[in-house]
Amino acid sequence: MQVPNSVVLPMGTHVDCCREEEVEEKRHDIMAKITPMLTERKSNLAHSIDNMEGNEEPEFYVDQWERLIEMLSCMLTILNLVAVNCTDYCDIKKLEACILEHVKNKELLPKVIRVLLPIHRQVEAAILDIAQSEEMADHDMMDLQYLPSKLSQHLASLGRELLQNILPYHHHIRLIVWYKEIKHLERTVFLQPTFLITMFKLLVRYCLVQQLESIS
């Protein structure tokens, strides 16, 4: 809601737990609730702005007032809700196709097109090759200082500085995960983002404290 001209695609999951008529009923109910929510948000923002403008010392609230004005001007485009059975691979592919269809709509997202240099695609292919190699099978992560030498086996012309400029893009599209802003992780590149999901599932779980306490 704070991103100017953003586009939102609502998604409903657990379709497999509902009857067909229930899915349509819930879809209609969710979409019907979204419009009042947006209207209420606009009303609350406008009310906050009025309160600040009526304050005896408005100069102390200039930054907040400007931020609220900016948020009030943010327009949202709400697309039709997509209902998905997350246990059905075909449904996941349908969701993917739906997202791509909207993304390619220039009227909906006029600034989404970005021309990339061929080197981006070459690095992407090289990362996928490395991630699927036998030596990466156990941990799916690599120290940043070793990554250039690994990639150079696929791309002889790739320099370290160029790679540092390319990696943030691949992090953005989630081909890799690279938390360069976090001190303890800035030297680590996760070549398989799903590895992090697996790791968190092992570490963060329901009744973890009880399970740990049960270990002698």
C-alpha positions as CSV (number, residue, x, y, z in Angstrom):
1,M,0.0,0.0,0.0
2,Q,3.0,2.3,0.3
3,V,4.3,1.6,-3.2
4,P,3.1,4.2,-5.8
5,N,1.0,2.6,-8.6
6,S,1.5,-0.9,-7.3
7,V,-0.3,-3.9,-8.7
8,V,-1.7,-6.6,-6.3
9,L,-2.6,-10.1,-7.3
10,P,-4.6,-11.7,-4.4
11,M,-4.0,-15.4,-4.0
12,G,-6.1,-17.9,-2.1
13,T,-4.6,-21.3,-1.1
14,H,-5.9,-24.6,0.2
15,V,-8.4,-25.0,-2.6
16,D,-8.1,-28.7,-2.0
17,C,-9.8,-28.3,1.4
18,C,-12.9,-26.7,-0.1
19,R,-15.8,-27.7,-2.4
20,E,-16.0,-26.0,-5.7
21,E,-18.9,-23.8,-4.7
22,E,-17.1,-22.8,-1.5
23,V,-14.1,-21.6,-3.5
24,E,-16.2,-19.3,-5.6
25,E,-18.0,-18.0,-2.5
26,K,-14.8,-17.3,-0.7
27,R,-13.3,-15.6,-3.8
28,H,-16.3,-13.3,-4.0
29,D,-16.2,-12.6,-0.3
30,I,-12.5,-11.7,-0.3
31,M,-12.8,-9.4,-3.4
32,A,-15.8,-7.7,-1.8
33,K,-13.9,-7.0,1.4
34,I,-10.9,-5.4,-0.4
35,T,-12.6,-2.3,-1.7
36,P,-13.9,-1.2,1.7
37,M,-10.5,-1.8,3.2
38,L,-8.9,0.5,0.7
39,T,-11.6,3.1,1.2
40,E,-11.1,2.9,5.0
41,R,-7.3,3.3,4.5
42,K,-7.8,6.5,2.5
43,S,-10.2,7.8,5.1
44,N,-7.8,7.1,7.9
45,L,-4.9,8.8,6.1
46,A,-7.0,11.9,5.3
47,H,-8.1,12.1,9.0
48,S,-4.5,11.9,10.2
49,I,-3.5,14.6,7.7
50,D,-6.3,16.9,8.9
51,N,-5.2,16.3,12.5
52,M,-1.7,17.3,11.8
53,E,-2.7,20.4,9.8
54,G,-4.9,21.5,12.8
55,N,-2.1,21.0,15.3
56,E,-0.9,24.1,17.1
57,E,2.7,23.4,16.2
58,P,2.5,21.8,12.6
59,E,6.2,22.5,11.9
60,F,7.1,19.6,14.1
61,Y,5.1,17.2,12.0
62,V,6.2,18.3,8.5
63,D,8.1,15.1,7.7
64,Q,5.2,12.9,8.8
65,W,2.7,15.1,7.0
66,E,4.6,14.8,3.7
67,R,4.8,11.1,4.1
68,L,1.1,10.8,4.7
69,I,0.4,13.0,1.6
70,E,2.7,10.7,-0.4
71,M,0.9,7.5,0.9
72,L,-2.5,9.1,0.1
73,S,-1.5,9.5,-3.5
74,C,-0.4,5.9,-3.9
75,M,-2.8,4.2,-6.3
76,L,-3.5,0.4,-6.1
77,T,-4.6,-1.9,-8.9
78,I,-6.2,-5.0,-7.5
79,L,-6.4,-7.9,-9.9
80,N,-8.9,-10.8,-9.6
81,L,-8.1,-13.3,-7.0
82,V,-6.4,-16.6,-8.1
83,A,-7.4,-19.7,-6.2
84,V,-4.6,-22.3,-5.9
85,N,-4.1,-25.8,-4.7
86,C,-0.5,-25.7,-3.5
87,T,-0.3,-29.5,-3.5
88,D,-1.0,-29.6,-7.3
89,Y,1.9,-28.9,-9.6
90,C,-0.5,-28.0,-12.4
91,D,-2.1,-25.3,-10.3
92,I,1.4,-23.9,-9.5
93,K,2.1,-23.7,-13.2
94,K,-1.2,-22.0,-13.8
95,L,-0.4,-19.4,-11.2
96,E,3.0,-18.9,-12.8
97,A,1.4,-18.4,-16.2
98,C,-1.1,-15.9,-14.7
99,I,1.6,-13.9,-13.1
100,L,3.6,-13.8,-16.3
101,E,0.6,-12.8,-18.3
102,H,0.0,-9.8,-16.0
103,V,3.7,-8.8,-15.9
104,K,3.8,-8.7,-19.7
105,N,0.8,-6.4,-19.8
106,K,2.4,-3.0,-20.7
107,E,-0.7,-1.1,-19.8
108,L,-0.7,-2.6,-16.3
109,L,3.1,-2.4,-15.7
110,P,4.5,0.1,-18.2
111,K,8.0,0.2,-16.6
112,V,8.6,-3.5,-16.0
113,I,10.6,-4.1,-19.2
114,R,14.3,-4.0,-18.6
115,V,17.0,-4.7,-21.2
116,L,19.8,-6.9,-19.8
117,L,23.3,-7.4,-21.2
118,P,23.9,-11.0,-22.4
119,I,26.4,-11.4,-19.6
120,H,23.5,-11.6,-17.1
121,R,22.0,-14.6,-18.9
122,Q,25.5,-16.2,-19.1
123,V,26.1,-15.8,-15.4
124,E,22.6,-17.2,-14.7
125,A,23.4,-20.3,-16.7
126,A,26.8,-20.7,-15.0
127,I,25.3,-20.4,-11.5
128,L,22.6,-23.0,-12.3
129,D,25.4,-25.4,-13.6
130,I,27.4,-24.9,-10.4
131,A,24.4,-25.2,-8.1
132,Q,23.5,-28.5,-9.7
133,S,27.0,-30.0,-9.5
134,E,27.8,-32.8,-7.2
135,E,30.2,-30.8,-5.0
136,M,27.3,-28.4,-4.1
137,A,24.8,-31.1,-3.3
138,D,25.4,-31.0,0.5
139,H,25.2,-27.3,1.3
140,D,24.3,-25.2,-1.7
141,M,26.3,-22.1,-0.6
142,M,29.7,-20.7,-1.4
143,D,32.1,-18.1,-0.1
144,L,32.0,-15.0,-2.2
145,Q,35.8,-15.1,-2.8
146,Y,35.6,-18.6,-4.5
147,L,32.6,-17.8,-6.7
148,P,34.5,-15.8,-9.3
149,S,37.0,-18.6,-9.9
150,K,34.1,-21.1,-10.2
151,L,32.3,-18.9,-12.7
152,S,35.5,-18.3,-14.6
153,Q,35.4,-21.9,-15.6
154,H,32.3,-21.1,-17.5
155,L,33.0,-17.5,-18.4
156,A,36.6,-16.6,-19.0
157,S,36.0,-12.9,-19.4
158,L,34.0,-12.4,-16.1
159,G,35.9,-10.1,-13.7
160,R,35.4,-9.9,-9.9
161,E,34.2,-6.3,-10.1
162,L,31.7,-7.1,-12.9
163,L,30.4,-10.0,-10.9
164,Q,29.8,-7.8,-7.8
165,N,27.6,-5.6,-10.0
166,I,25.7,-8.5,-11.5
167,L,25.0,-10.6,-8.4
168,P,22.5,-8.1,-6.8
169,Y,20.3,-8.5,-9.9
170,H,20.3,-12.3,-9.5
171,H,19.5,-11.9,-5.8
172,H,16.6,-9.6,-6.7
173,I,15.1,-12.3,-9.0
174,R,15.9,-14.9,-6.3
175,L,18.1,-17.0,-8.5
176,I,20.5,-16.7,-5.5
177,V,20.3,-15.3,-2.1
178,W,23.1,-12.9,-1.0
179,Y,22.6,-10.9,2.2
180,K,25.4,-8.4,1.5
181,E,23.9,-5.9,4.1
182,I,24.3,-8.4,6.9
183,K,27.9,-8.5,8.3
184,H,28.0,-12.2,9.1
185,L,26.5,-13.2,5.8
186,E,28.1,-10.7,3.4
187,R,30.7,-13.2,2.3
188,T,28.2,-16.1,1.7
189,V,26.2,-16.7,-1.5
190,F,23.4,-19.2,-1.4
191,L,23.2,-20.7,-4.8
192,Q,20.0,-22.6,-4.0
193,P,17.5,-20.4,-2.1
194,T,15.5,-23.5,-1.3
195,F,18.4,-24.7,0.9
196,L,17.5,-21.9,3.3
197,I,13.9,-23.0,3.5
198,T,15.0,-26.6,4.3
199,M,17.4,-25.3,7.0
200,F,14.7,-23.1,8.6
201,K,12.3,-26.0,8.6
202,L,14.8,-28.0,10.6
203,L,15.6,-25.1,13.1
204,V,12.3,-23.3,13.5
205,R,9.4,-25.6,14.2
206,Y,6.4,-26.1,16.4
207,C,7.2,-27.4,19.9
208,L,11.0,-26.9,19.3
209,V,11.6,-26.0,23.0
210,Q,9.8,-29.2,24.1
211,Q,11.8,-31.3,21.6
212,L,15.1,-29.8,22.8
213,E,14.2,-30.3,26.4
214,S,13.4,-34.0,25.8
215,I,17.0,-34.6,24.7
216,S,19.1,-36.0,27.6
